[in-house]
Amino acid sequence: MRILLVGAGGVGEAFCAIASKRSFIESIMVADIDLAKAQRVAARDSRYSACELDASSAAAVSAAAIACRAELVMNAADPRFVMGIFNGAFEAGVHYMDMAMSISSAHSERPTELCGVKLGDLQFEQSAQWQERELLALCGMGIEPGIADVFAKHASDELFSEIHEVGIRDGANMTVRGYDFAPTFSIWTVIEECLNPPVIWERDRGWFTTPPFSQPEIFRFPEGIGDVECVNVEHEEVLLVPRWIDCNRVTFKYGLGDEFIAVLETLHKLGLDGTEPVTVRGAKVSPRDVVAACLPDPASLGDRIEGKTCAGTWVTGLGKAAAGAAPAPREVYLYHVVDNEETMGRDGVQAVVWQTAVGPVVACELIDSGVWSGAGVLGPEALNPAPFLELLAGDYQSPWGMEERTPQG
């Protein structure tokens, strides 16, 4: 497969590190606004090359995809660039994949009750055009969204006869030595998803919103991570799962911690989460970009991080029953845990970006082999989860797990 990879940050670098071990890769053109960064990432493998690219320009993305004869455009940039890259892939007539969908905008009058423009709306609006051209836009194919959605589909296909709730739950016990505050993922993306009104889906209400950090709960994570308080956060899974999986409720909760939440709330109070440029001594700069510039690059933190991160899908409902038997209540947590020490030793990249990147590489391999196929704007739930989970745990040596839990109520 020939790939145009847009974005040479932490996730893009991890994608290239993982893909370098796979024979299905014919070439990867690593594209970034910072040519030196793209060249550094491309130096990992002789099949890789680099170019400078403005990801906000659909025309530039299209030209780059055509120039490198790409079969797929992989979006590893932050969410503000989604539509430029998405439209550029369409203009070039090639398949597309991303790990985060087009950004939302809050309801103008009741932002913590009603949805405005939802995550992914701008992409789903164009699904028919992609389908007409027999092009696949596989959206939300990272870890969350991504592998978590594959888990939801697996639960629907193999484990449950009736699903009451699909709840994505993310937690970690990671620390970063030498820093009081150092997010292990893009602060631009963290601010975007954590300070926007979270979305919940229920069968009788559809999609609706709540205040940020609402409905805290203690969730127990596996493999020694333990109990973590999780809160509602805006995330694509809530917009994807109900489109393909029959269930009653979908939620997403993230284990942020009181200190992390307090920092985000302070940034919001000061207006430092804003994306519109302000004038400072004659220069125009986005407050959020200033915050990002003041914090360490998450990709550079690998040798300072200790601990594990867990992404998973908690599912409740009625399990599948043997012939003639009544289905019984069932509750499971399907999960993927990654240890930073292991990913650093394996590929030289930190755990959070590695975990985000492994799913897209697996998905590319399945598309290249024809095991996964489709047309239009699709989420991971639209495709067969079995070959993905087999390849992830097998050839990619990144096992996933499942815990049976005691059904509540």
N, C-alpha and C positions, 0 to 999 in steps of 0.2 A: 504494500500500500504506500502511496505517495501522499504525504500529509503537509499542509501548511499549518504550522502551530503558531497562533497569535498570542504572544505574551511569554516573556522569558524570565518571569519572576519565580517565586518559590515553587508554585505548582507546575509551571512550564518546565522548570529544571527537573523536577521529580518525574514528570511525564517522560522526558528524554532519557533520564537515568534508567527507568523501568523498561522503556521501549528498546534501549540499546541491547538488551539481552534476547530480543524476540526476532526470529528470522522473517516474519511476515512483513517487516518494515523494509521498504525499498529506499525511501528517502524521507527526510523531514527538513523542511525549510523553517528555521526558527526566526520569527519576525517580531520585532519590538521597536518602539520609538527610540530606545537606547541601543544603537548598533553594537557597542562594545559589550553590553550585557548579552545580547543575542549571540555574538561571536563566542563569548566565553562558554555559554551553554552548548553551542554547536560543536565546540572543540572536543566534546566527549566521544564522538563517533564519526568515522569517515563517511558515513551515509548522511550526515547532517551538514547543512550549510546555513548561512545567516543573511538576513537583509533588514534594512531599516523600514519601518512601516508605521503609519499613523492609523491606529485601529478605529478611530472615529470616522474614517472615510470609507464608505462602502466601495467607492470607485477604486481606492488604493488597495483594499483587500481583494477585490475582484481581479485587479491587474496582477497582484502578487500570486494569487491562486492559479491564474492562467499561465503566468510565466514559469512557475515550477511544476506545471502539469499535475496539480494536486487532484487527488480523488476525493479528499475530505479536508474540510477546514475545521481544525480543532481550536476552540476558543478557550484560552487559559488566561484571559484578561479579567479585570474586575467588571462588575455588572453594568457600569455606566457605558461600556463599549459594546454591549451585547448586540444592539440593533445594527450598528455599523458593520460588525463582523457577520452577523446573520444575513443581512441584505447583500453584503459583498459576496458571500458564498452562493446565494441564489442567483445573483447576476452572472457569476462565473459558471453556473450550471453544475455545481459539485455538492456532495453531501456535507452536512454540518453537524457538529456536536458541541455542547457546552456543559458547564458544571454549575451554572447559575443562570437564571432566566431574566428576561427584561424586567426592569425595576418598576416598582409600584408608585402610585401617588395616592395620598390619603383623600378620603371623602371631604369635601369642602366645608360641610356643616356639622357632621357627626362622625368624626374620624375614629373614635373608639367604640363605635357601634356598627357602622356600615362600611362596606368596602367602597373604595374609589376605583382607580385602575389597579387591577391585581397583578401580582407577579406573573409574568408570562403572557398576559393578555395580548400584548402587541405582537407576539409571535404566533399565538393560536389564531389570531385574526387572519393570518396569511397561510394557514394550513392547506386550504384548497388549492392555492397557487402552487405550492410545493408538490402536492399530490398530482396535479395535472402534469407537471414536468417529471414525475416519477423520481423526485428527489426526497431523500430522508433528512429531516432535521431532528436528531435525537437530543432532546433538551433535558437538562437536569441530570446528567450522567456522571456525577462525581462520587462523593461518599454520601453526603446529605445535602441536596438530593442525589440520588444515584443508587448506590448499593442498598441503602435503606429502603428504596422503592422496590428494588429487586426482592428484598426480604418480604415486603408486603405482598407481592405477587406470588411468591413461593408459599406463603401462609394461606393465601386464598386458594391456590391450586391444590395443595397437598395436605394441609393441616386442619382446615376449618370447613364446616358445612354452612356456618352462619357467622359473620363477623360483626361484633358490636362496636369495637373501637380499634383503630390503627393509630398508635401513638409513637411518634419518633422521639427517642430520648437519647441525648448526647451528654456525656460526662467524662471527666478525666481527673487524674491526680498529678498532673504535670506541674513542675516548678521550673523557673528560669533563674539560674544562679546569676547574681550580680545586678539584677534589676528589680525595682519595686513594682514596676508595671511594664510588661512587655508581652503584648498579644502574640500568639503563635500563628496567627493568620492575618491577612490584610486588614488593617484597622479601618480602611475605607469600607470594606464589605461588612465588617463587624458592626460599625456604626449604623450602616444602612439597614441591616436586618434586625438589630437589637432595639433601635429607637423608633422604628416604624410600628404602627399598631399591629399586633399579632393577629393572624387570621385563624379561625376555627371553622370547620365544616361539620354540619349536622344534617341528616337526611331531611328533617322537617323544616329546617331554616335555611339551608344552603350555606353560603359563605358569609361570615360576619366577623367583626373585629372586637378586640378588648384592649384595655390600656397596656402599654409596655410593662413587661415583667409581672404580669398578673398570674393569679392562681398557682402560687408556689406549692410544690409537693416534694417529698423526699423519695428519691428513687434509688434503689440498690443496683449498682453496676457490678459486673462480674470481674473475675481475675484480679482480685485484690484491690480494686478501685474503691469499692464500698459505697456508703450512703452519700448522696450528693443532692442538695436542693436544686430543683429545676423549675424554670419559669417559662411562661409562654413567650415565644419569639416568632416573628414573621419568617416563614420558610416555604420553599416551593413544594415540599411534599404534600402540604395541605391542599394545594391547588392541583396537584397531579393525581394523587391516589384516588379521589372520588370519580375521576373521569373514566377509570378502567376497573376499579375494584368495588364490588357490592359490599357496602358496610354502612353502619349507622353514624359513625363519628370519626373525625380525623383531627389530630392535634400534633403540635411540635413543641417540645420543651427542651431547654438548654440549661446545663449546669454552669452558671456564670460565677456565682459567689457574690457575697455582699460587697466586697471591695471593688470588684470589676463593675458591678452595677452602679456603685456610687461614682466611679470615675466617669462612666458613660452619662449619668444624669448631670454631673457637673459640666461636662463638655456641652451638653444640650442647653443648660441654663446660661452658659456663657456665649452661646451661638457658635461654638467651635465645631459643631457637627455640620454646619452649613456647607453647601456646595457652590453657591453663587459667589463669584469673586468679589472681594472688597479691595479698596484702594489703600495701600500702605506705603507712605513716602513715595508716591508716584507710580508704584507697581501694583498690578492687579493680581490677587492671589486668593485661592479658595481656602477658607478656614480649615476645612477637613484635610486639604493637602498639606497645610502647615503642621497639623497634628501628626500626619503620617511621616512628614520629614523629620519631626522631632523624636520619633520613636525608632527603635532598631528595626532593620529589615528582618521580617520573620524568617526568611531563608538563611540568614546569617546566624541564627540562634542555636543551630543543631547541637554544637558541642557544649552548650550551657543548659540544655533541657534535660530534665530527669523525669521519668515516669511514663505512664501509659495514657492513651486516649481511646475512648470507646464510642462507637456510633452504632445505633441499633433500632429495632422496630419491635415495640411491645404490642401484642395483639390479644384481644379478648373476644370470646364468643362461644360457639358450640363446636366442638371438635367433630371430625368425621367419625362415623360409627360403623361397626361391622354390620353386615346385612342382617336385618331383623332387629337390631338393637337401637335404642333411642340415643341420639347424640347427647353427650354430657358437656357441661361447662368446661372450658379450657382457657388457659392463659399462658402465653409463651413470650419470651424475649429472645429474638434473633439478633446476633450482634457480631461486630468485627472489632477486635482490639488490636492495637498496634503499639509496640514498645519503642521509644525513641532510640534506645541503645541499639536495638536490632536494625532499624532502618538506617541509622548512621553507619553501622558496620557493613551493611549490605550494599547501600547505594550512595552513602555520603550526603543524605538529605534528611531533614527532621521529620518526625512522625506525622504531624498534622498535614503537611503538604504531600507527603508520600501517600497517606491514606486517601487523600482527595484525588490523587493522580492515578492510582492503580486501577480503579474501575474503568476510566476512559480507555486505558490501554487494552484491557480485556475486551471492552466493547468494540474497539477498532479491529481487534483480531477476529471477533465473531462476525463482524460486518464483512471484513476482507474474505473470510472463508465461505460466506453465504449462509452461515447458520442463523444470523440475525439479518432481517431485511424488512423493508417497509417503505412507505412514502407518506409525505405530509409531516406535520409537526407532532411528534410522538414523545411520550415519556417512557422511562424504563419499564413501567407496568404494562405497556402494550406488547412486550416481547417475552419470549419463553425464558424463565429464570434458570431452568435446570442447567443448560450448558454454561451459562455464566458462572454459577456457583461452583460447578465442577472444575472449570478452568481456573478460577480464583484460588481455590484450595489446593488444586493439583499442580499444574505446571507453574503457576505463579507463587506457589508455596506461601500463601497468605490465608490461613484457615479462618473460617467463620464458625460460630457456635450457636447453640440454642439452649436456653434454660426453660424447663417447665416450672411454672409458678402456681401457687395455690389460688384458684379463682376467688375473687372477692364478691361478696354479696350473693 
